[in-house]
Amino acid sequence: MRCAGMTAVITGGSRGIGYTLANALAAEGARISLIDILDDVTDSAQKIIDTHGVKAAGVVADVTDAAALDSAFMSLATAVGTADILVTSAGITQWGDSIDVTPEEWQRVLDINLNGTFFACQSFGRRLLAEGRPGSAILVSSMSAQIVNVPQFQASYHASKAAVSMLAKSLAVEWATRGIRVNALEPGYTLSAMTRQFMDANPDLRVRWEDMIPARRMGEPEDLVGVVILLASAESAYLTGQSIVVDGGYTAV
Ligand SMILES: NC(=O)c1ccc[n+]([C@@H]2O[C@H](COP(=O)([O-])OP(=O)(O)OC[C@H]3O[C@@H](n4cnc5c(N)ncnc54)[C@H](O)[C@@H]3O)[C@@H](O)[C@H]2O)c1
């Protein structure tokens, strides 16, 4: 129970990687606050209560709306507790030739992946700094912060995730003396709701991607759990400002 007595906010926690990480934190004793744009975020929180017996709640909010997001943090702090762990998993991707991407499409990816992550860090840090309490923020970036995925084109995603990893370093330095650690988690190809839709639409793509991964398989959300528990817990008290890649060796070749 390495997170007993702690409270975690997970953005994008209704499904996919965020939901798996929320369950993993709950299994280590953390209270869980979920924020998602999907209405079923409250059902996801209820399932966590039923499975792990911890306090949990879910609130619908769009991470691109800083005021709505801060209100969600406020109501969750009252209902569940002030967060000392943050996992920012809300994110989207968009594929297409860069020359054809509209300003709205480009802006949407940057708004959710980068701006939404920053607003969540602000809401998280604001309360901890005011109370003089320590915390750990884990920003879900991507191996796409470091390499260009192929064969799909996704310039906005690459740019947004590189910015998220740099944001983690920036905030880590800014908040280091005040006890708030900030690290980026950079998953490789991971089977989630997001990627399954691409696999279903392009069955050959999975074969092509797996050929490029030294481990010869896509990751499961559960493959990220060990690193996240380490980053969330006091076991990593001196670990901040880093990007940790979990990709089956993809970026090593
Ligand atoms: N799946 C992968 O292969 C992979 C690899 C590297 C990084 N990632 C990153 O992991 C994170 C989670 O991805 P996933 O694969 O679980 O995808 P997913 O689509 O299954 O989950 C993303 C969640 O974010 C929520 N969300 C989207 N926009 C939102 C908004 N504006 N406000 C609030 N919530 C919003 C969605 O409703 C969803 O619940 C993303 O940041 C993604 O970029 C995924």
The ligand as a MOL file (V3000), in Angstrom:
LIG
                    3D

  0  0  0     0  0            999 V3000
M  V30 BEGIN CTAB
M  V30 COUNTS 44 48 0 0 0
M  V30 BEGIN ATOM
M  V30 1 N -2.3610 4.4060 -26.4640 0
M  V30 2 C -1.1350 4.6880 -26.8400 0
M  V30 3 O -0.5250 3.9810 -27.6710 0
M  V30 4 C -0.4340 5.8630 -26.2400 0
M  V30 5 C 0.9450 5.9700 -26.4180 0
M  V30 6 C 1.6120 7.0450 -25.8650 0
M  V30 7 C 0.9180 8.0090 -25.1530 0
M  V30 8 N -0.4200 7.8930 -25.0090 0 CHG=1
M  V30 9 C -1.1170 8.9360 -24.2670 0
M  V30 10 O -1.8070 8.3690 -23.1800 0
M  V30 11 C -2.9250 9.1850 -22.8490 0
M  V30 12 C -4.1650 8.3060 -22.7520 0
M  V30 13 O -4.3950 7.7380 -24.0210 0
M  V30 14 P -5.2730 6.4340 -24.2450 0
M  V30 15 O -4.5660 5.6410 -25.2620 0
M  V30 16 O -5.6540 5.8340 -22.9510 0 CHG=-1
M  V30 17 O -6.5410 7.1050 -24.9650 0
M  V30 18 P -8.0950 7.0060 -24.6370 0
M  V30 19 O -8.7640 7.7320 -25.7580 0
M  V30 20 O -8.4780 5.6210 -24.3760 0
M  V30 21 O -8.2240 7.8440 -23.2860 0
M  V30 22 C -8.1050 9.2490 -23.2790 0
M  V30 23 C -9.1100 9.8120 -22.2950 0
M  V30 24 O -8.9700 11.2590 -22.3230 0
M  V30 25 C -10.2910 11.7990 -22.3220 0
M  V30 26 N -10.2820 13.1310 -22.9370 0
M  V30 27 C -10.0670 13.4280 -24.2370 0
M  V30 28 N -10.1990 14.7380 -24.4230 0
M  V30 29 C -10.5190 15.2820 -23.2260 0
M  V30 30 C -10.7820 16.6070 -22.7910 0
M  V30 31 N -10.7690 17.6340 -23.6350 0
M  V30 32 N -11.0470 16.8110 -21.4920 0
M  V30 33 C -11.0890 15.7670 -20.6170 0
M  V30 34 N -10.8480 14.4890 -20.9840 0
M  V30 35 C -10.5640 14.2590 -22.2660 0
M  V30 36 C -11.1060 10.8070 -23.1570 0
M  V30 37 O -12.4990 10.9650 -22.9720 0
M  V30 38 C -10.5600 9.4820 -22.6740 0
M  V30 39 O -11.2600 9.0120 -21.5420 0
M  V30 40 C -3.0150 10.2450 -23.9450 0
M  V30 41 O -2.4390 11.4410 -23.4840 0
M  V30 42 C -2.1820 9.6590 -25.0510 0
M  V30 43 O -1.6290 10.6360 -25.9020 0
M  V30 44 C -1.1230 6.8470 -25.5300 0
M  V30 END ATOM
M  V30 BEGIN BOND
M  V30 1 1 1 2
M  V30 2 2 2 3
M  V30 3 1 2 4
M  V30 4 1 4 5
M  V30 5 2 4 44
M  V30 6 2 5 6
M  V30 7 1 6 7
M  V30 8 2 7 8
M  V30 9 1 8 9
M  V30 10 1 8 44
M  V30 11 1 9 10
M  V30 12 1 9 42
M  V30 13 1 10 11
M  V30 14 1 11 12
M  V30 15 1 11 40
M  V30 16 1 12 13
M  V30 17 1 13 14
M  V30 18 2 14 15
M  V30 19 1 14 16
M  V30 20 1 14 17
M  V30 21 1 17 18
M  V30 22 2 18 19
M  V30 23 1 18 20
M  V30 24 1 18 21
M  V30 25 1 21 22
M  V30 26 1 22 23
M  V30 27 1 23 24
M  V30 28 1 23 38
M  V30 29 1 24 25
M  V30 30 1 25 26
M  V30 31 1 25 36
M  V30 32 1 26 27
M  V30 33 1 26 35
M  V30 34 2 27 28
M  V30 35 1 28 29
M  V30 36 1 29 30
M  V30 37 2 29 35
M  V30 38 1 30 31
M  V30 39 2 30 32
M  V30 40 1 32 33
M  V30 41 2 33 34
M  V30 42 1 34 35
M  V30 43 1 36 37
M  V30 44 1 36 38
M  V30 45 1 38 39
M  V30 46 1 40 41
M  V30 47 1 40 42
M  V30 48 1 42 43
M  V30 END BOND
M  V30 END CTAB
M  END
